């Protein structure tokens, strides 16, 4: 009897699975787009790192349920709006990834950056062509943690 429910509701299960994945991955992508410039800033400016990394840590300590309840008042949305979930999980993703991006960029060997500069790479091109690709392994590790966190927190938000 119980196992009969799954085949009868396979369409509904599939739709809910797609919705769950969508609600988890949109904040990961948005958080990555926000965290890369912030992590770059932290890597370049010690004062920014001294402020942003602890601030991100404090943001991550806010309980998710409390954030899901408070955000509608701040954003002016309904309590059951998907926007609340996306914004809350984006905040958590940024909080997780700022330190990761800064550490990933700091892990790029200085000799490689110096060699790229000596070859005539301007700062923006050096970042996208040399530093960011070399930082990808560390970034992927942090991104994996953020993705797993989001997948679990979507259940709380939904």
C-alpha positions in Angstrom: 0.0 0.0 0.0 2.6 2.5 1.0 4.9 1.6 -1.9 2.0 2.0 -4.2 1.9 5.8 -3.4 5.2 6.5 -5.1 4.3 5.3 -8.6 0.9 7.0 -8.4 2.5 10.3 -7.5 5.7 10.1 -9.6 4.7 13.3 -11.6 4.2 15.3 -8.4 7.5 14.0 -6.9 9.3 14.9 -10.1 7.9 18.5 -10.1 8.7 19.0 -6.4 12.3 17.7 -7.0 12.8 20.1 -9.9 11.4 23.0 -7.7 13.7 22.0 -4.8 16.8 21.9 -7.1 15.8 25.3 -8.7 15.4 26.9 -5.3 18.7 25.6 -4.2 20.8 26.4 -7.3 19.6 29.9 -8.0 21.0 31.2 -4.7 24.2 29.3 -5.2 24.8 31.1 -8.6 23.7 34.5 -7.3 25.9 34.0 -4.2 28.9 33.1 -6.3 28.4 36.2 -8.5 28.3 38.4 -5.3 31.1 36.5 -3.4 33.7 36.5 -6.2 34.1 40.4 -6.2 33.9 40.5 -2.4 36.5 37.8 -2.1 38.7 39.5 -4.6 38.4 42.7 -2.5 39.3 40.8 0.6 42.3 39.4 -1.1 43.5 42.8 -2.2 42.7 44.9 0.8 43.4 43.6 4.4 41.0 46.2 5.8 38.2 44.9 3.7 39.0 41.3 4.8 39.1 42.4 8.4 35.5 43.6 8.0 33.9 41.4 5.4 35.0 37.9 6.6 33.8 38.4 10.2 30.6 40.1 8.9 30.0 37.0 6.7 30.6 34.7 9.7 28.0 36.7 11.7 25.5 36.5 8.9 25.9 32.7 8.7 25.1 32.4 12.5 21.7 33.9 12.1 19.2 31.0 12.3 17.6 30.2 9.0 14.1 30.0 10.3 14.4 33.4 11.9 15.7 34.8 8.6 12.9 33.2 6.6 10.4 34.9 9.0 12.1 38.4 9.1 12.8 38.8 5.4 9.2 39.3 4.3 9.0 42.4 6.5 12.2 43.7 5.0 11.5 42.8 1.4 7.8 43.6 1.5 6.8 40.1 0.2 4.4 37.5 1.4 5.7 35.0 4.0 5.3 32.1 1.5 7.0 33.9 -1.4 9.9 32.0 -3.1 11.8 35.3 -3.2 12.3 35.0 0.6 13.9 31.6 0.1 16.1 32.8 -2.7 17.3 35.9 -0.9 17.9 34.1 2.4 19.9 31.3 0.8 21.8 33.8 -1.3 22.8 35.6 1.9 24.0 32.3 3.4 25.8 31.4 0.2 27.7 34.7 0.2 28.5 34.3 3.9 30.0 30.9 3.1 31.8 31.8 -0.1 33.5 35.2 0.8 36.1 33.6 2.9 36.5 30.7 0.4 37.1 33.0 -2.5 39.5 35.2 -0.5 41.5 32.0 0.5 41.4 30.6 -3.0 42.8 33.7 -4.5 45.4 34.0 -1.7 46.5 30.4 -2.5 47.5 31.4 -6.1 51.3 31.5 -6.0 52.8 35.0 -6.0 55.4 33.9 -8.6 52.6 33.0 -11.0 50.9 36.4 -10.5 54.3 38.1 -10.9 55.0 36.2 -14.1 51.6 37.1 -15.5 52.3 40.8 -14.7 55.7 40.6 -16.2 54.2 39.2 -19.4 52.0 42.3 -19.7 48.7 41.1 -18.2 46.7 44.0 -16.9 44.9 43.4 -13.5 41.5 42.4 -14.9 42.9 40.1 -17.6 45.3 38.6 -15.1 42.5 37.9 -12.7 40.2 36.2 -15.2 43.0 34.4 -17.2 45.4 33.4 -14.4 44.3 33.9 -10.8 40.7 32.7 -11.1 41.4 29.5 -13.0 44.2 28.6 -10.5 41.8 29.3 -7.7 39.0 27.0 -9.1 39.9 23.8 -7.0 39.5 25.7 -3.7 36.5 27.5 -5.0 34.8 24.2 -6.0 35.3 22.9 -2.5 33.6 25.9 -1.0 30.9 25.8 -3.7 30.2 22.2 -2.8 29.7 23.1 0.9 27.4 26.0 -0.1 25.4 23.8 -2.4 24.9 21.1 0.1 23.9 23.7 2.7 21.4 25.2 0.3 19.8 21.9 -0.6 19.2 21.2 3.0 18.0 24.7 3.9 15.4 24.7 1.0 13.5 22.2 3.0 13.3 24.6 6.0 12.4 27.5 3.7 9.7 25.7 1.8 
